[in-house]
Amino acid sequence: MSTTTRRTWQFWATPAVALIIGVAYFWASWAGGHPGTGVFMLSVMVVAAVGSVLFALMPGYAVQRVLIDEPPHEVFQAGLRTLLAERLTEKAG
């Protein structure tokens, strides 16, 4: 298997599995007498599949920023420091 074919297969594996699981949820709920729940679960899995494709298509820099450069706790701390600095300057002025 060539590198390009392998990457293509890996790219589409996650959304395909998400959709297959969503359809299985749908049919199981439908057979159990709860079609509304099945539609909801299928729609959640469709959103997960589309989200995984969109996330994979993001430019490398954006993915790096989200996953590596700025973990959520550091972003929160930076925002907290900024808020505290603003409040201190308001009271001083």
Beta strands, then each sheet from edge to edge (+ up, - down):
end
